[in-house]
Amino acid sequence: MDCELLTVGTELLLGYTVETNAARAGRLLADAGIRITRRTTVGDDVKAVRDAAGAALDRTGTVIVTGGLGPTRDDLTREAIAVLFGRRLVRDAAILEGLEERFRNLGRGPMPESNARQADVPEGATVLPNRWGTAPGLWLEGERGWLAVLLPGIPVEMGGLLEAEVIPRLRQRLAATAPASAQGPAVIRSRMLRTTGISESALADRVGDPARLVGPDVTVAWQSNVESNVATYEIYWAAMQNGPFSLVSTPAISPRGNNSNYSVSFENPSTSPRGFYVKIRAVLMDGTYQDSQVMKVGGKPPTETQTPGSGNEK
């Protein structure tokens, strides 16, 4: 089963909020045998949401929309999907009562009037109860087999509803259309192979056409990672924060816990109140490098008479 994911929020486009829902949704849906074929992000605009959701439904028949279900005027996903499906928005009395009770239980006084908008539901939609927040999810089926699932954008609410309410329904939908010969629920499996000591492009050249190894129905993606693309590390010291920096020969640099943390040691024969400064340079397989931030270290510099590359630095 294919579907598309539509994330809604102007804050996502402006970079004020980092989009994390798509990654979690991708993993959960793949485990259920549902493949996300496209991810789209649009701002808080009725036409933008309607057009993006409509295009997704034309391509796959199923779209999961996250965000835009809040109580404020910029939360427009309900309105956009109702227009797309040709449905009216109706206020659900049970949802409204639940919202009011939630505010009473939290001791926040009367519910703000704007929260009542979260009880508006497109006609014919199934309400997905949200025990993690105030905005319920919505499951809306239409003509041509269209299915739109609307989920709040808050990650804990989106993930909770997806696991508890949406995926079980999608599994039932899959089972109803599965061929009689199918054995058990479908899943999408992936495997990561890690390599080191070779650049991404060199590895791709060596492997050649992946289809001859895994077949035409399996996709292969290459992903570069800075930590696995490091040829060597170098450490530099300086008496002043702004340098000049001199190379220290063969410091001991070893992984500590994970690939992002290292313990670094090199000979420091004596101490000095003024200390000195160090930085670590990761030299990559392609010859380029990346420097760490400059760090102050207590004690005397290894030696103040060395020149970079002399071979006797400590």
Secondary structure in CASP SS format (residue, H / E / C, confidence):
PFRMAT SS
TARGET T0000
AUTHOR 0000-0000-0000
METHOD secondary structure of the structure
MODEL  1
M C 1.00
D E 1.00
C E 1.00
E E 1.00
L E 1.00
L E 1.00
T E 1.00
V E 1.00
G C 1.00
T H 1.00
E H 1.00
L H 1.00
L H 1.00
L H 1.00
G C 1.00
Y C 1.00
T C 1.00
V C 1.00
E C 1.00
T C 1.00
N H 1.00
A H 1.00
A H 1.00
R H 1.00
A H 1.00
G H 1.00
R H 1.00
L H 1.00
L H 1.00
A H 1.00
D H 1.00
A C 1.00
G C 1.00
I C 1.00
R E 1.00
I E 1.00
T E 1.00
R E 1.00
R E 1.00
T E 1.00
T E 1.00
V E 1.00
G C 1.00
D C 1.00
D C 1.00
V H 1.00
K H 1.00
A H 1.00
V H 1.00
R H 1.00
D H 1.00
A H 1.00
A H 1.00
G H 1.00
A H 1.00
A H 1.00
L H 1.00
D H 1.00
R H 1.00
T H 1.00
G C 1.00
T E 1.00
V E 1.00
I E 1.00
V E 1.00
T E 1.00
G C 1.00
G C 1.00
L C 1.00
G C 1.00
P C 1.00
T C 1.00
R C 1.00
D C 1.00
D C 1.00
L C 1.00
T H 1.00
R H 1.00
E H 1.00
A H 1.00
I H 1.00
A H 1.00
V H 1.00
L H 1.00
F H 1.00
G C 1.00
R C 1.00
R C 1.00
L E 1.00
V E 1.00
R E 1.00
D C 1.00
A H 1.00
A H 1.00
I H 1.00
L H 1.00
E H 1.00
G H 1.00
L H 1.00
E H 1.00
E H 1.00
R H 1.00
F H 1.00
R H 1.00
N H 1.00
L H 1.00
G C 1.00
R C 1.00
G C 1.00
P C 1.00
M C 1.00
P C 1.00
E H 1.00
S H 1.00
N H 1.00
A H 1.00
R H 1.00
Q H 1.00
A H 1.00
D E 1.00
V E 1.00
P E 1.00
E C 1.00
G C 1.00
A C 1.00
T E 1.00
V E 1.00
L E 1.00
P C 1.00
N C 1.00
R C 1.00
W C 1.00
G C 1.00
T C 1.00
A C 1.00
P C 1.00
G E 1.00
L E 1.00
W E 1.00
L E 1.00
E E 1.00
G C 1.00
E H 1.00
R H 1.00
G H 1.00
W C 1.00
L E 1.00
A E 1.00
V E 1.00
L E 1.00
L E 1.00
P C 1.00
G C 1.00
I C 1.00
P H 1.00
V H 1.00
E H 1.00
M H 1.00
G H 1.00
G H 1.00
L H 1.00
L H 1.00
E H 1.00
A H 1.00
E H 1.00
V H 1.00
I H 1.00
P H 1.00
R H 1.00
L H 1.00
R H 1.00
Q H 1.00
R H 1.00
L H 1.00
A H 1.00
A H 1.00
T H 1.00
A C 1.00
P C 1.00
A C 1.00
S C 1.00
A C 1.00
Q C 1.00
G C 1.00
P C 1.00
A C 1.00
V C 1.00
I C 1.00
R C 1.00
S C 1.00
R C 1.00
M C 1.00
L C 1.00
R C 1.00
T C 1.00
T C 1.00
G C 1.00
I C 1.00
S C 1.00
E H 1.00
S H 1.00
A H 1.00
L H 1.00
A H 1.00
D H 1.00
R H 1.00
V H 1.00
G C 1.00
D C 1.00
P C 1.00
A H 1.00
R H 1.00
L H 1.00
V H 1.00
G C 1.00
P C 1.00
D C 1.00
V C 1.00
T C 1.00
V C 1.00
A C 1.00
W C 1.00
Q C 1.00
S C 1.00
N C 1.00
V C 1.00
E H 1.00
S H 1.00
N H 1.00
V E 1.00
A E 1.00
T E 1.00
Y E 1.00
E E 1.00
I E 1.00
Y E 1.00
W E 1.00
A E 1.00
A C 1.00
M C 1.00
Q C 1.00
N C 1.00
G C 1.00
P C 1.00
F C 1.00
S E 1.00
L E 1.00
V E 1.00
S C 1.00
T C 1.00
P C 1.00
A E 1.00
I E 1.00
S E 1.00
P E 1.00
R C 1.00
G C 1.00
N C 1.00
N C 1.00
S C 1.00
N C 1.00
Y E 1.00
S E 1.00
V E 1.00
S E 1.00
F C 1.00
E C 1.00
N C 1.00
P C 1.00
S C 1.00
T C 1.00
S C 1.00
P C 1.00
R C 1.00
G C 1.00
F E 1.00
Y E 1.00
V E 1.00
K E 1.00
I E 1.00
R E 1.00
A E 1.00
V E 1.00
L E 1.00
M C 1.00
D C 1.00
G C 1.00
T C 1.00
Y E 1.00
Q E 1.00
D E 1.00
S C 1.00
Q C 1.00
V C 1.00
M E 1.00
K E 1.00
V E 1.00
G C 1.00
G C 1.00
K C 1.00
P C 1.00
P C 1.00
T C 1.00
E C 1.00
T C 1.00
Q C 1.00
T C 1.00
P C 1.00
G C 1.00
S C 1.00
G C 1.00
N C 1.00
E C 1.00
K C 1.00
END
